[in-house]
Amino acid sequence: MPEHTVLVVEDEENLLEAVKYNLDKEGYKVLTASDGESGLLIARETMPSVVILDVMLPRLDGFQVCQLLRRDTDIPILMLTAKAEEVDRVVGLELGADDYVTKPFSMRELMARVKALIRRSGPLLDKPVKEAPPPLIADNLEIDILGHQAMLDGETLALKPREFELLRMLVANKNKAFTRYEILERLWGHDYIGDIRTVDVHVRWLREKIEVDPSKPEKIITLRGMGYRFQG
């Protein structure tokens, strides 16, 4: 198994050492930071396989770090929060976190979630393409599967890997309804243990890039109480 690097950004020294110890035992290369600003810098310089990010951090809090990282990277982010309130989880997902764990947590659960994030992100980013399939076309939208890019009116869209895969799946199955659970299983895997609302967040991000008016979508249609379909 190739070596994976995990960055832990946590200001509680005892917890930081405990997480590092358990990651070391699992065979990961571990980097650490005790404040948000240092964590952001290390993440951008090293591009780790996963970032474990505490919410309550000095200098920059975890939400700020998550938002800044998500602007230009697809590094899987697992957030740690001492609060069990719904709002913290929703905010984390809205900012682009892939998963979250509420303190106190078991190290076994944390290790399982790290493994799941690495397992899901690997095939998405590294899966080889055997031959060049024809592009997918829907009106002014064209998807180059081999080139892993999408164009709207001839302009290349800045899509993250998961956004691209979601768009490709919907366009390839125009007018087919998908439940949120079907989308989650296809793109995140059947072992995903995070929040299903991550599907809604990715749909919203896509709409902001391909819809004339994201608040009144004409391409990615919401099926209330069910999921989504691409209007073809």
C-alpha positions as CSV (number, residue, x, y, z in Angstrom):
1,M,0.0,0.0,0.0
2,P,1.5,3.4,-0.9
3,E,2.3,5.7,1.9
4,H,-0.3,8.3,2.6
5,T,0.2,11.5,4.5
6,V,-2.3,12.8,7.1
7,L,-2.1,16.4,8.4
8,V,-3.6,16.8,11.9
9,V,-4.5,20.4,12.9
10,E,-5.4,20.5,16.6
11,D,-4.4,22.8,19.4
12,E,-5.1,20.4,22.3
13,E,-1.6,18.9,22.7
14,N,-2.7,15.7,24.4
15,L,-5.3,15.0,21.7
16,L,-2.9,15.9,18.9
17,E,-0.3,13.4,20.3
18,A,-3.0,10.7,20.7
19,V,-4.2,11.1,17.1
20,K,-0.6,11.2,15.8
21,Y,0.2,8.0,17.7
22,N,-2.7,6.1,16.3
23,L,-2.1,7.3,12.8
24,D,1.6,6.3,13.1
25,K,0.5,2.8,14.1
26,E,-1.7,2.6,11.0
27,G,1.3,3.3,8.8
28,Y,0.6,6.9,7.8
29,K,3.1,9.7,7.6
30,V,1.8,12.3,10.0
31,L,2.2,16.0,9.9
32,T,0.9,18.3,12.7
33,A,0.0,21.9,13.3
34,S,-1.4,23.6,16.4
35,D,-3.1,26.6,14.8
36,G,-5.1,27.2,11.7
37,E,-2.6,29.5,9.9
38,S,0.2,26.9,10.1
39,G,-2.1,24.1,9.2
40,L,-3.2,26.0,6.0
41,L,0.3,26.6,5.0
42,I,1.4,23.0,5.6
43,A,-1.6,21.7,3.7
44,R,-0.9,23.9,0.7
45,E,2.8,23.0,0.6
46,T,2.5,19.2,1.1
47,M,-0.9,18.3,-0.3
48,P,-1.6,15.5,2.2
49,S,-4.0,12.6,1.5
50,V,-6.3,13.8,4.3
51,V,-6.5,16.8,6.7
52,I,-8.0,16.2,10.2
53,L,-9.1,19.7,11.2
54,D,-10.3,20.9,14.5
55,V,-13.0,23.6,14.4
56,M,-11.8,25.6,17.4
57,L,-8.3,26.8,16.5
58,P,-6.2,29.9,17.2
59,R,-5.3,32.4,14.4
60,L,-7.6,30.8,11.9
61,D,-10.5,28.6,13.0
62,G,-11.3,25.3,11.3
63,F,-14.1,26.7,9.2
64,Q,-11.9,29.4,7.7
65,V,-9.1,26.9,7.0
66,C,-11.7,24.5,5.3
67,Q,-13.1,27.3,3.2
68,L,-9.6,28.5,2.1
69,L,-8.4,25.0,1.3
70,R,-11.5,24.1,-0.7
71,R,-11.0,27.1,-3.0
72,D,-8.0,25.5,-4.7
73,T,-7.7,21.9,-3.6
74,D,-9.7,18.7,-3.3
75,I,-7.9,17.4,-0.3
76,P,-10.3,15.3,1.8
77,I,-11.1,17.2,5.0
78,L,-12.4,15.5,8.2
79,M,-13.5,18.1,10.8
80,L,-13.4,17.6,14.6
81,T,-15.9,19.5,16.7
82,A,-16.5,19.6,20.4
83,K,-20.1,20.6,19.8
84,A,-22.9,18.3,18.8
85,E,-25.1,21.0,17.5
86,E,-26.6,20.5,14.0
87,V,-25.4,23.9,12.8
88,D,-21.7,23.0,13.2
89,R,-22.1,20.0,11.0
90,V,-24.1,21.9,8.4
91,V,-21.6,24.8,8.3
92,G,-18.7,22.3,7.8
93,L,-20.4,20.6,4.9
94,E,-21.4,23.9,3.3
95,L,-17.8,25.0,3.4
96,G,-16.6,21.7,1.7
97,A,-15.7,19.3,4.5
98,D,-16.0,15.7,3.5
99,D,-16.8,14.3,7.0
100,Y,-16.8,15.2,10.6
101,V,-16.4,13.6,14.0
102,T,-17.8,15.0,17.3
103,K,-15.7,14.9,20.4
104,P,-15.3,12.8,22.4
105,F,-14.7,10.1,19.7
106,S,-13.0,6.7,19.6
107,M,-9.7,6.4,17.8
108,R,-11.1,3.3,16.1
109,E,-13.9,5.4,14.5
110,L,-11.5,8.1,13.5
111,M,-9.1,5.7,11.9
112,A,-12.0,4.1,10.0
113,R,-13.1,7.4,8.7
114,V,-9.6,8.4,7.6
115,K,-9.3,5.1,5.7
116,A,-12.7,5.6,4.1
117,L,-11.7,9.1,2.9
118,I,-8.5,7.8,1.3
119,R,-10.2,4.9,-0.3
120,R,-12.9,7.0,-1.9
121,S,-10.6,9.8,-3.1
122,G,-8.0,7.5,-4.6
123,P,-10.1,5.9,-7.4
124,L,-11.7,9.2,-8.2
125,L,-8.4,11.0,-8.8
126,D,-6.3,8.2,-10.2
127,K,-8.7,5.9,-12.1
128,P,-7.2,5.3,-15.6
129,V,-9.2,5.7,-18.8
130,K,-8.7,2.7,-21.2
131,E,-10.0,4.4,-24.4
132,A,-11.3,7.7,-25.5
133,P,-15.1,7.8,-25.2
134,P,-17.1,10.3,-27.2
135,P,-17.9,13.6,-25.4
136,L,-21.2,14.1,-23.7
137,I,-23.2,17.0,-25.1
138,A,-26.2,18.7,-23.6
139,D,-27.1,21.9,-25.4
140,N,-24.2,24.4,-24.6
141,L,-22.6,22.0,-22.2
142,E,-19.9,19.5,-23.4
143,I,-18.1,17.0,-21.2
144,D,-14.7,15.6,-22.3
145,I,-14.5,12.4,-20.4
146,L,-10.9,11.5,-21.4
147,G,-9.7,15.0,-20.7
148,H,-11.7,15.1,-17.5
149,Q,-13.0,18.6,-18.2
150,A,-16.3,20.3,-19.0
151,M,-17.0,23.3,-21.2
152,L,-20.0,25.7,-21.1
153,D,-20.3,27.8,-24.3
154,G,-16.8,26.8,-25.2
155,E,-15.3,28.0,-21.9
156,T,-13.7,25.4,-19.6
157,L,-15.4,25.1,-16.2
158,A,-13.2,25.0,-13.0
159,L,-14.6,21.8,-11.6
160,K,-13.2,19.8,-8.7
161,P,-13.0,16.0,-9.4
162,R,-16.2,15.2,-7.4
163,E,-18.1,18.0,-9.2
164,F,-16.9,16.6,-12.5
165,E,-18.0,13.1,-11.7
166,L,-21.4,14.3,-10.5
167,L,-22.0,16.3,-13.7
168,R,-20.8,13.5,-15.9
169,M,-23.1,11.0,-14.2
170,L,-26.1,13.3,-14.5
171,V,-25.5,14.3,-18.1
172,A,-24.8,10.7,-19.2
173,N,-28.2,9.8,-17.7
174,K,-30.3,12.8,-18.9
175,N,-33.9,12.8,-17.6
176,K,-33.1,9.9,-15.3
177,A,-34.1,10.6,-11.6
178,F,-31.5,9.8,-9.0
179,T,-32.1,9.7,-5.3
180,R,-29.6,11.3,-3.0
181,Y,-28.7,7.9,-1.7
182,E,-28.0,6.6,-5.3
183,I,-25.8,9.6,-6.0
184,L,-24.0,9.1,-2.7
185,E,-23.3,5.5,-3.3
186,R,-22.1,6.0,-6.9
187,L,-19.8,8.8,-6.1
188,W,-18.8,8.4,-2.5
189,G,-19.1,4.6,-2.1
190,H,-21.5,2.4,-0.2
191,D,-19.3,2.7,2.9
192,Y,-19.6,6.4,3.2
193,I,-20.5,7.3,6.8
194,G,-20.8,11.1,6.5
195,D,-23.8,13.3,5.9
196,I,-26.1,12.8,2.9
197,R,-26.4,16.6,2.6
198,T,-23.0,16.6,1.0
199,V,-24.9,15.7,-2.2
200,D,-27.0,18.8,-1.9
201,V,-23.9,20.9,-1.4
202,H,-22.2,19.6,-4.5
203,V,-25.3,20.1,-6.5
204,R,-25.5,23.7,-5.4
205,W,-21.8,24.2,-6.3
206,L,-22.5,22.8,-9.8
207,R,-25.5,25.0,-10.3
208,E,-23.5,28.1,-9.5
209,K,-21.2,27.1,-12.4
210,I,-23.6,25.9,-15.1
211,E,-27.0,27.5,-14.5
212,V,-27.9,31.0,-15.8
213,D,-29.8,31.6,-12.5
214,P,-28.7,29.0,-9.8
215,S,-31.8,30.0,-7.7
216,K,-34.0,28.9,-10.6
217,P,-32.2,25.9,-12.1
218,E,-33.1,24.7,-15.6
219,K,-30.5,22.0,-16.0
220,I,-30.2,20.2,-12.6
221,I,-33.7,19.8,-11.4
222,T,-34.7,19.1,-7.8
223,L,-37.2,16.3,-7.3
224,R,-38.7,17.2,-3.9
225,G,-38.3,14.5,-1.3
226,M,-36.3,12.4,-3.7
227,G,-33.2,13.7,-5.4
228,Y,-32.2,15.2,-8.8
229,R,-32.2,14.7,-12.5
230,F,-30.5,16.5,-15.4
231,Q,-33.1,18.1,-17.8
232,G,-32.1,17.0,-21.3
